[in-house]
Amino acid sequence: MKLSPPLLKYAGSFQTIPAAQLQSDITLEQVRLTDFEATSLIARSLAFDEAIFEKVTLTQAKLEKLSIGDAELTTCNLSAVDCNNASCIRVCFKDCRLTGIDFSRSTLKDVLFDTCKLDMANFRFSKLNRVTFRNCVLDEADFQEAELHEVSFALSHLSRVELTHAKLTKVDARSATLHDLRGWSYLHGLIIDGTQLIAIAPELAAELGIHIEP
């Protein structure tokens, strides 16, 4: 699967902005945020079009209907950020801490999460199209009733992940570590390898009510 990368042709000339410019109902274009902290920020319908985030901390911010198009986020901390109903298109998250982030009811397309911590992340009712989680921790992440199309969990760790009522198409988890997933009966469309099948067989049998006796 090949993702469309962020379009950042003029990144060298992006304007650096202060925290005061992050407000509701505003669109910021061709901007750079560096060594930036705005915890518990409240800004509804904030939009970024071509942006670079470096060492940005927005923990516990409320950013409902956040829109990010063509952006790179590196070494950022977005833990416990509420960005439900968000839109992320051609976005790269690298070395970011996203523990407990709320992406519920969001749309993610051509998004890369590279070496990110996404434990307890909420993707309920979201639509993920061409999304790669590479070398990420997704323990206790919630994909209940989400739609995943062409999604990869390459080299990622998934433990106690909720997938009940999820709809999967071409979801590749062959190099991922899978443990105690919830909702095996809804995983039509998941791709795993033979070694993984042996490892998860007891969990799969338990969920399907199959009794294994000596």
C-alpha atoms as one frame of an Amber mdcrd trajectory, in Angstrom:
protein
   0.000   0.000   0.000   1.380   3.388  -0.992   0.235   6.473   0.880   0.005
   9.912  -0.696   2.529  12.007   1.282   1.901  15.524   2.599   2.254  18.223
  -0.056   4.750  20.649   1.495   6.493  22.155  -1.522   7.202  25.525   0.118
   7.973  24.266   3.650  11.147  26.362   3.834   9.123  29.571   3.733   6.391
  28.579   6.224   5.601  31.261   8.817   6.194  30.470  12.502   3.096  31.337
  14.537   2.499  32.017  18.270   0.011  30.164  20.475  -2.363  33.130  20.445
  -3.233  32.416  16.818  -4.828  29.075  17.652  -8.483  30.058  17.830 -11.871
  28.618  16.914 -13.163  28.838  13.359  -9.872  29.844  11.793  -7.801  28.330
   8.975  -4.001  28.634   9.142  -2.100  28.030   5.902   1.586  27.273   5.359
   2.548  27.590   9.024   5.180  26.133  11.332   4.809  25.453  15.076   8.076
  24.725  16.905   8.792  24.201  20.642   5.204  25.167  21.217   3.005  24.486
  24.252  -0.708  25.190  24.659  -2.138  22.642  27.095  -5.907  22.556  27.693
  -6.449  24.727  24.625 -10.076  25.058  23.477 -10.554  25.776  19.765 -13.489
  24.408  17.761 -13.222  23.933  13.989  -9.533  24.907  13.880  -7.993  24.092
  10.489  -4.438  23.715   9.193  -3.635  23.603   5.481   0.050  22.789   4.901
   1.719  22.802   8.303   4.769  21.543  10.167   4.580  20.784  13.906   7.824
  20.142  15.810   7.944  19.476  19.581   4.394  20.764  20.022   2.517  19.999
  23.269  -1.282  20.232  23.207  -2.188  17.812  25.995  -5.847  17.769  27.083
  -6.800  20.268  24.386 -10.377  20.334  23.097 -10.188  20.615  19.312 -13.547
  19.345  18.085 -13.809  19.253  14.284 -10.070  19.778  13.873  -9.005  19.731
  10.216  -5.430  18.981   9.153  -4.423  18.707   5.520  -0.863  18.184   4.252
   1.067  18.250   7.518   3.980  16.680   9.353   4.001  16.340  13.155   7.311
  15.316  14.739   7.992  14.621  18.445   4.664  16.135  19.486   2.570  15.367
  22.570  -1.166  15.235  21.880  -2.091  13.023  24.826  -5.757  13.168  25.885
  -6.605  15.623  23.108 -10.310  15.637  22.218 -10.472  16.011  18.442 -13.618
  14.045  17.681 -15.102  14.648  14.227 -11.621  15.496  12.947 -10.377  15.332
   9.370  -6.775  14.320   8.641  -5.708  14.046   5.002  -2.095  13.434   3.942
  -0.693  13.746   7.457   2.438  12.175   8.975   2.790  11.705  12.750   6.357
  10.720  13.702   7.645   9.946  17.221   4.472  11.430  18.714   2.761  10.674
  22.004  -0.984  10.287  21.363  -2.040   8.410  24.496  -5.807   8.641  24.980
  -6.379  10.875  21.949 -10.020  10.999  20.826 -10.351  10.512  17.060 -13.930
   9.231  17.317 -16.204   9.880  14.329 -13.205  11.193  12.389 -11.955  10.749
   8.828  -8.314   9.766   8.283  -7.016   9.350   4.749  -3.399   8.848   3.650
  -2.169   9.120   7.235   1.068   7.650   8.607   1.674   7.059  12.320   5.387
   6.240  12.588   6.802   5.126  15.972   3.919   6.679  17.896   2.337   5.833
  21.235  -1.418   5.425  20.681  -2.415   3.430  23.751  -6.062   4.009  24.726
  -6.645   6.009  21.524 -10.309   6.275  20.516 -11.202   5.631  16.856 -14.844
   4.682  17.446 -17.124   5.186  14.426 -14.198   6.625  12.437 -13.305   6.020
   8.804  -9.683   5.104   8.099  -8.686   4.884   4.432  -5.052   4.166   3.511
  -3.663   4.535   7.036  -0.397   2.990   8.249   0.527   2.411  11.884   4.251
   1.594  11.725   6.101   0.517  14.858   3.328   1.932  17.076   1.887   0.943
  20.450  -1.912   0.619  20.229  -2.661  -1.177  23.500  -6.312  -0.722  24.550
  -7.097   1.333  21.450 -10.781   1.369  20.500 -11.899   0.779  16.893 -15.464
  -0.219  17.745 -17.768   0.276  14.718 -14.932   1.919  12.792 -14.385   1.372
   9.056 -10.820   0.387   8.137  -9.903   0.204   4.446  -6.314  -0.488   3.354
  -4.886  -0.126   6.863  -1.510  -1.516   7.928  -0.303  -2.257  11.471   3.310
  -2.930  10.475   5.541  -3.914  13.410   2.984  -2.509  15.867   1.814  -3.843
  19.229  -1.924  -4.419  19.667  -3.082  -5.688  23.044  -6.671  -5.598  24.347
  -7.747  -3.633  21.260 -11.512  -3.304  20.775 -12.722  -4.186  17.259 -16.346
  -5.171  17.897 -18.612  -4.284  14.957 -15.642  -2.906  13.013 -15.677  -3.235
   9.206 -12.312  -4.264   7.759 -11.107  -4.345   4.152  -7.492  -5.192   3.313
  -6.230  -4.671   6.870  -2.675  -6.019   7.092  -1.412  -7.043  10.536   1.130
  -9.658   9.446   4.118  -8.148  11.249   2.161  -6.919  14.284   2.032  -8.382
  17.781  -1.584  -9.361  18.517  -2.774 -10.192  22.015  -6.218 -10.446  23.575
  -8.068  -8.603  20.809 -11.786  -8.005  21.369 -14.170  -8.800  18.516 -12.530
 -11.608  16.554 -15.843 -12.539  14.954 -15.919  -9.144  13.195 -12.439  -9.381
  11.677 -13.361 -10.570   8.194 -10.821  -8.765   5.998  -7.894  -9.011   8.451
  -4.633 -10.350   7.009  -2.323 -12.312   9.332   0.347 -14.975   8.806   0.467
 -18.623   9.861   2.627 -17.997  12.931   0.190 -15.402  14.218  -2.718 -17.762
  13.629  -1.134 -20.368  15.904  -0.527 -17.741  18.602  -4.076 -16.352  18.574
  -5.864 -19.676  18.075  -6.823 -20.044  21.786  -8.313 -16.510  21.865 -10.198
 -17.105  18.616 -11.553 -20.424  19.839 -12.665 -18.903  23.141 -14.596 -16.107
  21.434 -16.285 -18.545  19.056 -17.232 -20.850  21.932 -14.976 -23.666  20.819
 -13.893 -25.895  23.719 -10.431 -27.398  23.488 -10.039 -30.481  25.676  -7.247
 -33.052  25.980
